[in-house]
Amino acid sequence: MITKDADMVETTAPPAPAAPPAMSGPAPRRRKRAWDEPPRWQIYVPLGLYLLFTLIPFYWMLLFAIRPAGSTSLLPWPVTFEHFEKVWTERSFGVFFQNSLLVGVASMLMTTVVALAGGYALARFDFRIKRGFMLALLCSQFIPGALMLVPLFQIFANLRMINSLGSVIIAETVFQLPLSMILISGFIRNVPYSLEEAAWVDGCSRFRGFCAIVLPMLRPGLIAVGSFAFVHSWNHFLFALMFLSNQEKQTIPVGLATLMSADSVDLGALAAGGVVAAVPVVIVFAFIQKWLVTGFSAGAVKG
């Protein structure tokens, strides 16, 4: 009897492959551009050209304002402020600046307060002629200010307000009210009416509820409307030219016009006056740009 023993074969598992070296972080993945997304150069090149188109006139004005008279250099060197001193003292731009500031601030405050009351009425109350009134406000924007000069002049002459800054302030306020009321009414519609009702339930009057609930939420809109009212009054030329003949009452736009004559133009003084006129507007928009964008974004959506 023959026995046969089975051979015992010992098998071992193959060695595991070496682990890849650990990386310090995930590999950066390049974002794929969507099929409808334009290349970056198609965005930055037009923006760069527009920026140059906008900034070159400002640089040219600043160049004439701070370089010596008769110089043809394209760089402002040596720097001189003789043109600013000339327009501020000899050409009475200090007085013009004060008058323009007074007209701008007064028109801004009056426009904002009156438009706030009118906008609240348009947003919260219903009356029969509401649609017709809104249409009249919109149509009034198509009437140029030059057509109203003669009747306004007669009205102010009867009120003995010619050569008074009050005539310019009233005229600027009246012509800015329609658009301001429409904008503020849109801002107020975005404020939920239930918030005012809750304030009334708690014992607030309508005016107190408006001041406590609605007014704080209108800050971006009020800043947007007020800033445009100020800039419009600051830059407006026609009303100040027609209603103010006394040099001590004139504003900066009229003062700039006096620097140009039929025979000659003082480019250095004119450029310095332009810088004086532009700096306050630039400062205002630099500080309120965030509120300006927020305000017009809020007013563009109907609640």
C-alpha positions as semicolon CSV with decimal commas, in nm:
position;residue;x (nm);y (nm);z (nm)
1;M;0,000;0,000;0,000
2;I;0,155;0,301;-0,115
3;T;0,072;0,629;0,056
4;K;0,138;0,957;-0,091
5;D;0,173;1,270;0,117
6;A;0,051;1,594;-0,029
7;D;0,317;1,854;-0,063
8;M;0,259;2,149;0,156
9;V;0,327;2,473;-0,034
10;E;0,360;2,786;0,171
11;T;0,256;3,097;-0,012
12;T;0,314;3,456;0,096
13;A;0,130;3,770;-0,014
14;P;0,315;4,004;-0,255
15;P;0,461;4,316;-0,099
16;A;0,231;4,619;-0,102
17;P;0,327;4,900;-0,337
18;A;0,496;5,200;-0,180
19;A;0,259;5,484;-0,094
20;P;0,306;5,802;-0,297
21;P;0,474;6,086;-0,115
22;A;0,230;6,301;0,079
23;M;0,156;6,638;-0,077
24;S;0,142;6,955;0,127
25;G;-0,201;7,044;-0,007
26;P;-0,452;6,964;-0,276
27;A;-0,334;7,015;-0,627
28;P;-0,457;7,345;-0,768
29;R;-0,732;7,297;-1,016
30;R;-0,765;7,543;-1,297
31;R;-1,116;7,675;-1,332
32;K;-1,257;7,600;-1,669
33;R;-1,403;7,891;-1,852
34;A;-1,769;7,854;-1,933
35;W;-1,866;7,844;-2,297
36;D;-2,053;8,175;-2,269
37;E;-1,788;8,353;-2,058
38;P;-1,585;8,604;-2,260
39;P;-1,204;8,600;-2,238
40;R;-1,049;8,833;-1,984
41;W;-0,889;9,055;-2,244
42;Q;-1,231;9,134;-2,390
43;I;-1,325;9,276;-2,049
44;Y;-1,008;9,456;-1,942
45;V;-0,913;9,614;-2,276
46;P;-1,241;9,811;-2,319
47;L;-1,237;9,906;-1,951
48;G;-0,877;10,026;-1,981
49;L;-0,959;10,233;-2,291
50;Y;-1,260;10,385;-2,119
51;L;-1,048;10,465;-1,813
52;L;-0,790;10,643;-2,029
53;F;-1,064;10,829;-2,215
54;T;-1,203;10,947;-1,880
55;L;-0,880;11,030;-1,697
56;I;-0,685;11,205;-1,974
57;P;-0,907;11,520;-1,970
58;F;-0,869;11,540;-1,591
59;Y;-0,493;11,502;-1,619
60;W;-0,483;11,768;-1,891
61;M;-0,683;12,008;-1,673
62;L;-0,460;11,940;-1,371
63;L;-0,151;11,984;-1,589
64;F;-0,254;12,331;-1,703
65;A;-0,352;12,422;-1,346
66;I;-0,020;12,340;-1,175
67;R;0,244;12,408;-1,439
68;P;0,385;12,759;-1,501
69;A;0,222;12,982;-1,760
70;G;0,377;12,944;-2,105
71;S;0,521;12,600;-2,033
72;T;0,471;12,323;-2,291
73;S;0,588;12,033;-2,078
74;L;0,368;11,724;-2,059
75;L;0,477;11,670;-1,699
76;P;0,372;11,903;-1,417
77;W;0,721;12,018;-1,328
78;P;0,802;12,257;-1,175
79;V;0,476;12,268;-0,979
80;T;0,322;12,608;-0,917
81;F;-0,001;12,718;-0,751
82;E;-0,008;13,069;-0,892
83;H;-0,316;12,993;-1,101
84;F;-0,511;12,878;-0,794
85;E;-0,409;13,190;-0,606
86;K;-0,516;13,404;-0,900
87;V;-0,864;13,257;-0,937
88;W;-0,923;13,238;-0,561
89;T;-0,831;13,599;-0,486
90;E;-0,832;13,808;-0,805
91;R;-1,128;13,631;-0,970
92;S;-1,333;13,600;-0,647
93;F;-1,359;13,222;-0,665
94;G;-1,361;13,213;-0,286
95;V;-1,695;13,398;-0,291
96;F;-1,823;13,182;-0,579
97;F;-1,731;12,868;-0,384
98;Q;-1,928;12,982;-0,078
99;N;-2,231;13,070;-0,291
100;S;-2,223;12,735;-0,474
101;L;-2,187;12,549;-0,145
102;L;-2,484;12,734;0,004
103;V;-2,700;12,670;-0,303
104;G;-2,600;12,303;-0,319
105;V;-2,657;12,224;0,049
106;A;-2,985;12,419;0,071
107;S;-3,122;12,261;-0,248
108;M;-3,018;11,917;-0,128
109;L;-3,195;11,956;0,208
110;M;-3,512;12,107;0,063
111;T;-3,533;11,850;-0,216
112;T;-3,478;11,558;0,021
113;V;-3,733;11,673;0,281
114;V;-4,010;11,761;0,035
115;A;-3,947;11,452;-0,181
116;L;-3,956;11,235;0,132
117;A;-4,302;11,363;0,225
118;G;-4,432;11,337;-0,131
119;G;-4,276;10,997;-0,189
120;Y;-4,436;10,861;0,128
121;A;-4,776;10,982;0,013
122;L;-4,731;10,819;-0,327
123;A;-4,616;10,490;-0,174
124;R;-4,862;10,453;0,115
125;F;-5,185;10,630;0,010
126;D;-5,427;10,563;-0,273
127;F;-5,622;10,850;-0,427
128;R;-5,809;10,902;-0,748
129;I;-5,557;11,106;-0,943
130;K;-5,255;10,906;-0,829
131;R;-5,182;10,759;-1,174
132;G;-5,232;11,093;-1,343
133;F;-5,010;11,264;-1,088
134;M;-4,732;11,009;-1,143
135;L;-4,765;11,055;-1,518
136;A;-4,741;11,432;-1,476
137;L;-4,425;11,391;-1,270
138;L;-4,270;11,177;-1,541
139;C;-4,372;11,413;-1,821
140;S;-4,227;11,711;-1,636
141;Q;-3,882;11,562;-1,687
142;F;-3,912;11,622;-2,061
143;I;-3,955;11,999;-2,018
144;P;-3,620;12,179;-2,052
145;G;-3,539;12,439;-1,793
146;A;-3,482;12,705;-2,059
147;L;-3,856;12,708;-2,139
148;M;-3,935;12,810;-1,780
149;L;-3,687;13,094;-1,751
150;V;-3,925;13,375;-1,852
151;P;-4,214;13,281;-1,618
152;L;-3,973;13,205;-1,333
153;F;-3,798;13,538;-1,385
154;Q;-4,130;13,724;-1,372
155;I;-4,234;13,539;-1,056
156;F;-3,905;13,611;-0,879
157;A;-3,912;13,973;-0,997
158;N;-4,258;14,019;-0,845
159;L;-4,131;13,859;-0,524
160;R;-3,820;14,083;-0,536
161;M;-3,592;13,778;-0,530
162;I;-3,374;13,865;-0,830
163;N;-3,005;13,878;-0,732
164;S;-3,087;13,655;-0,438
165;L;-2,954;13,303;-0,384
166;G;-3,301;13,207;-0,267
167;S;-3,434;13,229;-0,624
168;V;-3,174;12,981;-0,747
169;I;-3,235;12,748;-0,452
170;I;-3,613;12,744;-0,513
171;A;-3,571;12,691;-0,887
172;E;-3,324;12,406;-0,837
173;T;-3,550;12,241;-0,578
174;V;-3,860;12,262;-0,799
175;F;-3,687;12,109;-1,100
176;Q;-3,537;11,822;-0,900
177;L;-3,849;11,729;-0,702
178;P;-4,033;11,515;-0,962
179;L;-3,756;11,260;-1,014
180;S;-3,665;11,263;-0,645
181;M;-4,024;11,190;-0,541
182;I;-4,047;10,899;-0,784
183;L;-3,720;10,750;-0,659
184;I;-3,805;10,785;-0,290
185;S;-4,152;10,638;-0,343
186;G;-3,983;10,330;-0,487
187;F;-3,756;10,306;-0,182
188;I;-4,052;10,332;0,056
189;R;-4,244;10,058;-0,127
190;N;-3,959;9,820;-0,046
191;V;-4,020;9,871;0,327
192;P;-4,284;9,619;0,444
193;Y;-4,606;9,790;0,544
194;S;-4,649;9,536;0,826
195;L;-4,358;9,697;1,013
196;E;-4,546;10,026;1,035
197;E;-4,863;9,848;1,139
198;A;-4,675;9,674;1,420
199;A;-4,548;10,011;1,539
200;W;-4,904;10,149;1,540
201;V;-5,020;9,852;1,746
202;D;-4,747;9,931;1,998
203;G;-4,887;10,281;2,038
204;C;-4,682;10,484;1,791
205;S;-4,844;10,751;1,580
206;R;-4,798;10,745;1,203
207;F;-4,527;11,010;1,219
208;R;-4,343;10,843;1,507
209;G;-4,366;10,504;1,337
210;F;-4,230;10,656;1,018
211;C;-3,936;10,814;1,201
212;A;-3,861;10,500;1,404
213;I;-3,917;10,228;1,141
214;V;-3,916;10,361;0,785
215;L;-3,668;10,648;0,800
216;P;-3,365;10,443;0,918
217;M;-3,425;10,193;0,637
218;L;-3,429;10,473;0,378
219;R;-3,076;10,592;0,450
220;P;-2,919;10,456;0,126
221;G;-3,202;10,601;-0,081
222;L;-3,188;10,939;0,088
223;I;-2,812;10,956;0,038
224;A;-2,852;10,871;-0,331
225;V;-3,124;11,131;-0,390
226;G;-2,950;11,398;-0,182
227;S;-2,614;11,349;-0,349
228;F;-2,758;11,388;-0,698
229;A;-2,952;11,695;-0,587
230;F;-2,632;11,849;-0,454
231;V;-2,428;11,771;-0,764
232;H;-2,700;11,902;-0,996
233;S;-2,726;12,228;-0,803
234;W;-2,348;12,262;-0,783
235;N;-2,299;12,225;-1,158
236;H;-2,609;12,402;-1,289
237;F;-2,530;12,711;-1,492
238;L;-2,853;12,844;-1,641
239;F;-3,050;12,954;-1,333
240;A;-2,753;13,124;-1,170
241;L;-2,674;13,309;-1,492
242;M;-3,028;13,440;-1,539
243;F;-3,129;13,521;-1,181
244;L;-2,797;13,650;-1,044
245;S;-2,641;13,956;-1,207
246;N;-2,445;14,074;-0,903
247;Q;-2,093;13,931;-0,906
248;E;-2,097;13,878;-0,530
249;K;-2,393;13,640;-0,570
250;Q;-2,267;13,433;-0,861
251;T;-2,173;13,065;-0,841
252;I;-1,874;12,869;-0,968
253;P;-2,021;12,771;-1,312
254;V;-2,090;13,138;-1,388
255;G;-1,746;13,230;-1,253
256;L;-1,584;12,984;-1,493
257;A;-1,769;13,148;-1,783
258;T;-1,626;13,488;-1,686
259;L;-1,272;13,352;-1,739
260;M;-1,340;13,318;-2,111
261;S;-1,367;13,625;-2,331
262;A;-1,399;13,683;-2,703
263;D;-1,035;13,791;-2,734
264;S;-0,841;13,559;-2,503
265;V;-0,870;13,270;-2,262
266;D;-0,649;13,226;-1,958
267;L;-0,601;12,849;-1,977
268;G;-0,413;12,825;-1,647
269;A;-0,679;13,014;-1,452
270;L;-0,959;12,828;-1,630
271;A;-0,801;12,491;-1,547
272;A;-0,747;12,592;-1,185
273;G;-1,111;12,700;-1,162
274;G;-1,216;12,365;-1,310
275;V;-1,017;12,181;-1,045
276;V;-1,178;12,390;-0,771
277;A;-1,521;12,306;-0,914
278;A;-1,450;11,933;-0,953
279;V;-1,283;11,854;-0,620
280;P;-1,596;11,881;-0,396
281;V;-1,797;11,658;-0,631
282;V;-1,522;11,396;-0,640
283;I;-1,494;11,400;-0,260
284;V;-1,872;11,360;-0,218
285;F;-1,891;11,060;-0,451
286;A;-1,579;10,902;-0,300
287;F;-1,740;10,894;0,045
288;I;-2,092;10,792;-0,057
289;Q;-2,028;10,549;-0,343
290;K;-2,125;10,246;-0,132
291;W;-2,451;10,403;-0,021
292;L;-2,513;10,532;-0,373
293;V;-2,498;10,186;-0,533
294;T;-2,702;10,033;-0,252
295;G;-2,965;10,303;-0,274
296;F;-3,022;10,279;-0,648
297;S;-3,020;9,898;-0,630
298;A;-3,292;9,913;-0,366
299;G;-3,497;10,165;-0,560
300;A;-3,477;9,963;-0,881
301;V;-3,681;9,672;-0,738
302;K;-4,048;9,716;-0,665
303;G;-4,148;9,558;-0,336
